[in-house]
Amino acid sequence: MKMIKAALASLALACAMTTGAFAAGGDVEHADVEFSFEGPFGVYDRAALQRGLQIYQGVCAGCHGMKFVAFRTLADKNGPGLSEDQVKAFIAEAGYEVEDESGELIPAKTYDYFPANKGAGAPDMSLLAKARADGAVHIYSILTGYTGEEKEVAGTTLYENKAYPGGWINMAPPLWGDDVEYSDGTEPTLEREARDISQFLMWAAEPTMIERKQAGIRNIVFLLIFAVMLFFVNRRIWANVKHPE
């Protein structure tokens, strides 16, 4: 019950971050971008998820946590697909620690979870992509929607963003391009980084999406086969009644 309440609270906070300025009005420009996981047969791009993990760790983790995502899920076959050794190496390299029963900090294990937020007021990223129906597209649009214009309101610096409701956001541009050195050699442009972290956050929020799609397709195929069989059985049973010889 506590986990459910915490998840709902995180989702509410994510909603506030992504939709809280609708009352301010203004046009919102969403990028024309597509992701590999879209559609009934879509799947997550493993390479993109691994690059998105690099972006999260190198840029986002300084403020944002993912307390509902377990390290072990980084090895999911429909997710980032890291090996167990790679997951352990990632934890060790990042220096993640957890408290033991005595309150002492010890190195995190694969069954532990990403830590909670470090930045005050920053939403947890576990469910961020589920705050809106177009979550991944919205995240990508925000990350690539900065115009470079700034203004100060009541002592707070706001940044113009054509994808944010109201046109101004108090989060400085987190990505500029070339923010990390991708391990697979991909050029880290702003658009590439934004696409990768958006897909990674979609996976974090919906880690079982692909399994559910596959189950749905299997069920539909089964129902179609069953319907065809039922049709012919029905014809065979009632053949003499409807068309007596």
N, C-alpha and C positions, 0 to 999 in steps of 0.2 A: 504493500500500500504506500509506503514512504517513497519507493522508487517511482510509482505511478504519479504521485503528487509532485515529485521533483521534476519528472519529465514534462508534466503539464505546465509547471511553473517556467521551465526553460523554454517551452514552445510559446508561452504567452510573452516572455521577454523578447524572443526572436520576432514575434509578430509586431511588438511595439517598435523594435528597431527598424523593421522593414516597411511598416505601414503607418507609423505614428504621425507622419506629417501630411496625410491626405487632406486634412482640414485646411491646410495652408493653400490648397489649390495649385494651379500651374500644370503645364503639360509634362507628360512623362514619356521619354523616348526609350523604348526597349530595343536592344540590338537584334538584328536578324541573324540569329545563331542557332545551329542545330547540334544536338548531342547524340552520340552513338546509342544511348540507352532509350531513346524515344521510340514510340511505336510498339506494337505487340511482340515483335521479334527483336527488338533492340536489346543490346547487352552493354555492360560497362566496358570501356576501353582500359584494359589492364595497364598499359604503358602510361595512359593519361592519369590513372589513379595513383600510380607510383610517383609521377611527377607532381601531382597535386599534394601528395604527402610531403614531398620536399618543400613545396611552397608553404604548406601549413606549418611545418616545423621551422623553416627558415624565416618566415615573415609573421604568420598569424599567431603562433603559440606564445609570443611575447605578451599578448593580452588575452587571447581567447582560449578557453579550455574546450575539451570534448569529453566530459565526465561520464557520458553514457556509451562511449566507444571503448571496447576492450582491446588491448594490444593484440591479443590472439587473433582477432578478426582480420588483421592485416594479412593473414595467411589464407583467407577464404578464396576458394577457386574462382568464384564469381566477383571477387573484390580485387584488391591490389595483388594478391597471389604471391606474397613473399614466402620464402621458405622459413621454417622455424628458426634456423640459424640467423637468417636475415632479420627476423623480428627481434631476436635477442640482441643482435648487433645494433639495431636501430635504438632500442631502449638504452643500451649501454652508452652509445655515442651521444645520445641526447641527454644522458644523465638523469633520467627519470627516477624519482624516489617515492616511496610510500612509507607511512608510519606503521610500525609493528604494534603488537599488543601493549608494549611498554611505552609507546609514544616515540620510540627512536626511529630515525629515518634510515631505511635500508633500500638497496637497489630494487626497483620494480621488477616483477616477473611478468611473463607473457599473459597470465590470467588476470593481472591488474588492469585498471582503466587509466585512460589519459587523465591528467589532473584537471581540476576546475579552473575557472578564470583567474588570471593574475591582474588584469586591468579592471579598475573600478567602473562599474556600469557597462562593461563589455558583455554582450550576450554570449552564452555558451553556444558553440558551433555544432553540437551534436544534432540538433533538429532544425538548424537555421534554414536549410533548403526546403523544409516542409511548412514553413510559415506562410507560403503562398503556393497556389497551384502551379505557377510558373517559376518556382523557386530558383532553379539553376540558371535560367535565362535572366531572372531579376538580379541575381548575384553578379553574373557576368556583366550585365548592363551597368550596374553600379560601379564595378571595378574599372570599367572602360569609359564611364560617362563623365569624368572630371574634365572641366574646361580650362583649368588653370587660374580661374578668377577666385579671389578671396574677399571677404568682408568681415568686419568685426561688429558683433551685436551684443550689447550688455557684457562686454569683456570676453566674449567667446568668439573665436575665429570660426567662421563658416566657409565652406568650400562649395563653389558652384558645381552642381552635378545634374546633367540633363536627364538622368534616369531616376532621380530621387524625387518623390512627391514634394512639391513646393520649390524644387530647384536648388535648395541649399542643404548641406549636410555638415555635421560637426566632426565627422571623421576625415582626417587628412588622407590623401591618396596613399593606400598601402602598397600599391604595386606601380612600378615605373617601367618594367622591362629590365632584363639583366639583373634581377634581384637574387637569383640563385644560379648555380652552375649545374645544369641538369646532368645526372649521371649517365644518361643514355645519349648524350651529345646533342639533343634537340636545342635549337636556338631559343633562348628564353625571352621572347618578345612579350610586350604587355598583353597582347591578345592571347598568346599561347598560355601564359601564366594564368590569366583570368579564366580561360576555358578549362584548364587543368584543375584549378582549385575549385571551380564551380562543380565539375563532375565528381571530384573527391568528396565534397560536402554533400552532394546528392547521395552518393554511396553511404556516407556516414549516417545520413538520416533514413535511408532505405536500403539497408544491406541485403535484404532478402527479396528485392524487387524482381531479380531475374528468375529466382526459384518460383515465385508466384506466377510470373508470366508463363514459364514452362509448364507449371501445373495446370494453369488455365487452358493452355493450348491442348494438353493431353486430354483434359476433360471434354473440351469441345469436340476433338476427334472421336473420343469414345462415344459421345452422345450422337454424333453423326452416323457412326457405324451402327449403333444400337437402333437408331431411327430407321435406317435402311433395312436392317434385319427384321425389325418389327413390321415394316411395310410389306415385305415379301411373305413373312409368316402369316400376316393378316389376309393377304390375297390367297394364300394356299388354303387356309382354314375355311374361308368363306367362298371359295371358288364355285363349289357345287350349289351353294345357296343363291348366289347372285346370277350364276350362269349355268343352270341345270342342263345336263345333257339330254 
